[in-house]
């Protein structure tokens, strides 16, 4: 998450020696175990226009990528969503869903969530729904009072939750933070704000932590990580990350994978501790995880591309 034309600067061989009979000690064969490699680049999808979010569809084995195509706060009607194969190859000659095409309104699409064959999309102060197989429009829900609907996740009951980061970008790309900093719950065609955040942290990435029955969130305007369960008045602060937090996804081992604009990284958060996996990722936005291949797609917001990384050393 950031603005068009905005540049954000926030600023693992041990040798094993074994005794080999008698009183003489000889070097044993090399039995050192290599440290597993970190994330490795598998593919790169170019030609994006302010790509903000990637969402993997396991049922169709493909990626959706939302493109703001300009200022993330402006209702300019030119946002679009493309489809990529699991290996990052464009599937369509024109956007799968595009503002202004076929009567569709799409301004600055950001986070996405899948519930069955419905693709939910956060679009500034509106939540929109499309058919994930055909792209056909289903519904729009105006979220009154919302400022910057950002990341989105499906809850265990099939409803969706969306962070409102509370920021705004003007025509020149300058950011202010008027709020609200909130979490919105959409149930069918109804919605409500279920919690608000103190101290304006700019809640951004959100993921459902099924093992612990809670939602995890990071923050763009602070280093904070939060935990929240339905019914809680306020989210709990559960530790700190690198700051400038954006995309957030749960891995199969229970760790939370996230991106940071503060140090251009892909990191993991677990038990209150953050660990960096990879740096050198400029403007890393809302990631998605390919659960079949254990890959992660990282939209590079300002670079106009999406990179796909392997997380298990296999391509």
N, C-alpha and C positions, 0 to 999 in steps of 0.2 A: 504494500500500500504506500503510495506517495503521490506526487503530482507530476503532470507533464511538465517537462523542463525544470523540474526541481531535482537538485542533487543533494542527497542527504549524507552529511559527514558527521558522525557522532564519534566520535572515536571511542616414538617408540622404536649389542648381540652378546648375549651372555654366552660364554663358552663353557661346556660341561666337561669336566675331567673325571675319569673313573679309575679306580685301582684295577689292575689287570694281573691278579695272582702273585704269589710270592711277595718279596719285599720291594720289588721294582714297581714303579707306577708309570704306566704308559698312557698316552692320550687315547681315550676311547673314540670310537667313530663319532662323527658329528651327529648328535641327536637333538640339537636345538630345534625347537618348533617355531616356525616363522609366524610372526604376528599377522593375524588376518588383515588383509588390505582394507583400507577405508573405501568410501564411495568412489566408484570409477565411472567416468562418462561413457554412456552407451550410444546416445544419439543426441541430435540437436535439430530443433525445428525452427527455421528462420521465417522472416516475413510477418511476424506478429506486430500488432500495433498497441502498445502499452498493455502487454499481457499481464493479467492480475491473478488469475486462479486456474489451477488444473484439477480436474476431478476424474478419477478412473471409474469406468463403468464395467464391473466384472461380468455382468450378464452379456454385454456386447463386446467385451474385450477391446475397449478403446478409451481414448482420452477426450474429455471436453476441455477447451481452454477459452476462458472469457477474455475479451479484449476491450479495454476501455476506449481506446482510439481517441485520446485527447485528455482533457482535464477531468479528473475523477469526480468533480462536484458539479459539472455542467450538464444540463439537460439538453444536449445537442442532438440526440436521436441517432447517433452514428455508431453506437456500441455493437459488438457482434460476438458470436461464439463459433469456434471452429472445432472440427473433430480430427483427431490424429489416431493412427493405428497404435497398437501397443509399442511399436518400435519408433514412433514419432513421425510417421509419414502422413502428410496431408491426405485426407480422404475425399475432399470436395473441392471443386474448382471455384466455388463461391462459398461464403460463410454458411454454415448449417442453419444458424439463426442470426438475423441481422435487423437492426433498427431501420425502419422505413421500407422493409421488404414484406410484402403480403400483409400489410396493415399492422406489423409488429412494432411496438415501442420498446426500445432498448437504448438507454442513454450511456451509462457507465457501468456495465456489469462487473461485479466483483465475485464474492464467494458463491459457491454452488453446492447443492446437496441433492442426492438421489434418493427417492423413495419409490421403489418399484420402477415403473416406467415414467415417472414424473421427475423432471429436472427443475429444481427450484433455484432461482437466481436472485441475488441481492442487487438492487439497482438504485442507489442513492437513498431514497426514502420510500421505495416501493419494493415489494417482493413479487416476483413474477414466476409463473409456472408454465412449462412447456412439455410436450411429449418428447421423451428422450430418444425415441426411435424415429419419429417423423419430423420433429421440430415444430409441430403445430402448437399454436398458442392455446393455453388452457385458462389462465386467470392472472389477474393483477390485484394485489392487495396494498392499498395505501397505508403506510404506517405513520399516522399523524404524530408530529413532533420529532420524528427521526431526523438525524442530521447526516450520518455517513454510515449506512448499513454496509457491513464489511464481510466478515467471514461467516460461514453458515455450516451447520451440521444437522444430520437427522438424529433425533432422539430415539430411544428404544421403542417408543410407541408409534413411530412413523411421523410424528409432528416434527417441526424444524425449529431450530434456535439460531438467532442471528445476533452478532455483536454490533453495537452502534459505537464506533470509535469516537464520535463526538467532534470531529474536525471538519473544516471547510476550506476549500481552495478557491481563491478568487480568480478573475480572468487572467491575471498575470502569473498564476501558479503559487502565490503566497499563501501559506497556511496559517489559519487561526484555529483555536480550540474552544469554541463556545459551548460544547456539550450538546446533548446529554451523553454521558458515558454509561452505557446501559446494555442489557441483554433482553432481547425481544423473543417471545415465543409465539409461533404461528401454528394454529390448529385448524386445519381445513381452511376456511375463509375468515376465521376469527384470529385475533392477535391480542397480546397484552405485554406490557413491559414487566418482567418478572424480578428484576433486580437492577440497582444502580450502583456505580462504583464511586468511592470517595477519592479525593485528591486527583481527579482527572488523569488516570493512567493511560487512557486511550485503549480500551480493550480491543483486541484484534483477532488473533487466531483462536479457534475453539475446536475441541475434539471431545468425543464421548469416550470416557474411560470405563468400559463395561465391567472390568474386573473389580473396580471399586465403586461402581454405581454412581458416577459423578461426571460432571463436565469439567474439563481443564481449559483454561484460557491464558494467553500471554498478553502482553501490553506493548503498544507501539511507543507510547510516551514515557515509559518507565521500564525498569528491569523486572517488574513483578510478574509472578505466576500465580494464578488463582484456581481455587477449587470451588465448585458450587453444585449443590443438589437441589432439586425442586422442593420448594417450601422454605428454603433458607432466605432470611431477609437480606443478608449481605453475603457476598463471596468471601471465602477465607484466603488470605495471602499465604502461600505455601513454599515460598522460596524465590530466588532471583535467577534470571538468565542473563544473557549478554546485553539485553536492551534492544530497542527498535524491533520488537518481536512482530512477526507477520504470520506466515503459515504455520499450522500446528496439526499434526496427525499422530495417532497412536500406532505404535509398532506391535507386532505379534508378541514380543517379549515383555510388553508392559511399559516400555519407555515411550516418552513423548518426543517426537521428532519435530524440530521447528527451525525456522529461518530467522536471521537477525540482520537488520540493516546497519546496526551499530558497528559490526565488525565483518560484514559481508560473509556470513557463515551459515553452514548447516550444522545444527547441534542437536544433542539429546538432553532431555531433562528427566530426572528420576530421583525420587526420595529427597527432594529439595536441592539437588545438585545438578548443575549444567556442565556438559562436556562437549567440546568442539570436535566435530567429525571432519569438517572440510571448510577451508576458507577460500577467498578469491572468487566469491559469487556476488557480483555487484547487483544491487537493488533486487534481492531475492524475495519474491512475493509469496503468494499462497500456494503451498505445495500440495501434491496429491500422491498417493501411494498405490502402486500396482500390487495388489495382494497375491497375484498368481506368480509373479516373477521376483518379488521383493525389490522393486525399483521405485524410485521417487522422481517425479517430474517437478522441476523448479522453474517457474516463470521468472525471467530476468526483466523486470519492469521497464527499466530505461534502455535496455539493449535490444528490445523487440524480438526476443527469442525465448524458447523453452528448451532447457537441457534435461535429459533423462539420465539418471545415475543408477547403477546397480548397487545394492546394499549388501549382497552376499558373495561378491567376487565372481559370480557367474553371469555371463551375458545372455 
